[in-house]
């Protein structure tokens, strides 16, 4: 079962570290030290952060969420709190894939982006349940059609008409550790440190 990360009334995700872990193999010649690198499928997102000075209500909600996950056995969805929506002017809702996209593609044609709507490099979008980062600025034409380039590549083909998520696009994660803990200091404020890696 996959559950959603809880919505906190005061989400202070301090020191958020968000990263993309690529999947490569590197071969170095023992003779002349030349290097060859092979890229493999399976790039995945990961993050770590500390939720600090939580109100008691938020602390209890987050603690219950962590206990419910049962360590690395549980799965949950989360978005990047530092950039929950695109910085561009693309319409947030009713955007769809305009043309079938294949496994391994890093480009997709979108529809419904709004006339002259934009997506900027670094914006996050969700396609087919996969979290992608836009890597080059894109501008829609007068009919709202846009060609967007993203990473990492698609892990599965996507049919035309599939919805594209721009408002808090998520990925599925699991905790990096089985241990669940938190600290409560003077004033009954609680800190919770988390680290998670995407799973699929």
Helices and strands as residue ranges (DSSP letters): E 2-4, E 13-28, E 35-54, H 56-69, G 71-73, E 75-78, G 81-83, E 96-97, E 107-111, E 118-119, E 124-127, E 130-134, E 138-139, E 146-151, E 164-165, E 171-175, E 183-184, G 186-188, E 190-198
